[in-house]
Amino acid sequence: HELAREFVRLGEEDAAAYAAFMEDKNEVTRARTIEVPERIAEVADEVVAIALRAADRLSTSVVGDAEAAAELARACARVARGLAELNRSG
């Protein structure tokens, strides 16, 4: 639940960082559009680790749910890192 709250907070922070950058394009606002997605990716990596640990302990009837959570978190991390890189080069 704590990680879910962190994702919501980071999503709001990411939107604010992007809005600030669009309003005033400078190195400080650009840095935030890189830092926040990188943090999102880090949190997603934590979710992957938790989901994989859970998958090792779950019964076969629900292990697929943990594996799906890990895969979705991997996708989230990949997309967030891609956005950070795009913002870095843009």
C-alpha positions in Angstrom: 0.0 0.0 0.0 2.9 2.3 0.8 4.3 1.8 -2.7 1.0 2.4 -4.3 0.7 5.7 -2.4 4.2 6.6 -3.6 3.3 5.9 -7.2 0.3 8.2 -6.9 2.4 10.9 -5.3 5.1 10.5 -8.0 2.5 10.7 -10.7 1.3 14.0 -9.4 4.9 15.2 -9.0 5.7 14.2 -12.5 2.7 16.1 -13.9 3.7 19.2 -11.9 7.4 18.9 -13.0 6.3 18.7 -16.7 3.9 21.7 -16.3 6.7 23.7 -14.6 9.1 22.8 -17.5 6.5 23.8 -20.1 6.0 27.1 -18.3 9.7 27.9 -17.8 12.2 25.8 -19.8 15.4 25.9 -17.9 17.9 23.4 -16.5 16.3 23.2 -13.1 12.8 22.4 -14.4 14.3 20.0 -17.0 16.2 18.2 -14.2 12.9 17.5 -12.4 11.4 16.0 -15.6 14.3 13.5 -15.4 14.6 13.0 -11.7 10.9 12.1 -11.1 10.6 9.4 -13.8 13.9 7.9 -12.6 12.4 7.7 -9.1 9.2 6.1 -10.6 11.5 3.5 -12.2 13.2 2.8 -8.8 9.9 2.3 -7.1 8.7 0.0 -9.9 11.9 -2.0 -9.4 11.0 -2.4 -5.8 7.6 -3.7 -6.8 9.2 -6.2 -9.2 11.4 -7.5 -6.3 8.4 -7.8 -4.0 6.3 -9.5 -6.6 9.0 -12.1 -7.4 9.6 -12.8 -3.7 5.8 -13.3 -3.3 5.7 -15.6 -6.4 8.2 -17.9 -4.8 6.0 -18.3 -1.8 2.5 -18.5 -3.4 0.5 -21.5 -4.4 0.2 -22.2 -8.1 -3.4 -21.0 -8.1 -2.3 -17.4 -7.5 1.4 -17.3 -8.6 0.3 -15.9 -11.9 -1.0 -12.8 -10.2 2.4 -12.1 -8.7 4.1 -12.8 -12.0 1.7 -10.4 -13.7 2.4 -7.7 -11.1 6.2 -8.2 -11.7 5.7 -7.9 -15.5 3.6 -4.7 -15.2 6.1 -3.2 -12.8 8.9 -4.0 -15.3 7.0 -2.2 -18.0 6.4 0.7 -15.7 10.2 0.9 -15.0 11.1 0.6 -18.6 8.6 3.4 -19.7 9.7 5.7 -16.9 13.4 5.3 -17.7 12.5 5.9 -21.4 10.8 9.1 -20.5 13.7 10.3 -18.3 16.1 9.6 -21.2 13.8 11.4 -23.6 13.6 14.4 -21.3 17.4 14.3 -20.8 18.1 14.4 -24.6 15.2 16.8 -25.4 
